[in-house]
Amino acid sequence: MDKWEYKMINSKNQPEAKGGILNSKRLSIEDAEIYLNKLGDEGWEIIDLDFDFLVHDTGIFVGIAKRKKS
């Protein structure tokens, strides 16, 4: 049986791929893609995301990722 580890994602607390912190400015879609692709490179699979882009135009997102335990 596979075992999984989970990670809570909050863009306000995650380092940006370019350096700096995502909440230091309004997060663009491109910045989000860079960060999410970085997680994918580390083996994380996003299983849920809630974006605040459309409702409040903040660019903040939260979610859950999982990957197999090694």
RAURGI-V827471 format. One record per backbone hydrogen bond with DSSP energy under -0.5 kcal/mol. CO is the residue of the C=O (numbers start at 0). NH is the residue of the N-H. Records with the same first field share a line. If there is no record, write none. Layout:
BEGIN
CO=NH  NH
END
This chain:
BEGIN
2=68
4=66
6=64
8=62
9=12
13=21
15=18
19=15
20=23
21=24
27=31
28=32
29=33
30=34
31=35
32=36
33=37
34=38
35=39
36=40
37=41
38=43
39=42
43=45
44=65
47=63
49=61
51=55  56  57
52=56
57=26
59=51
60=10
61=49
62=8
63=46  47
64=6
65=44
66=4
END
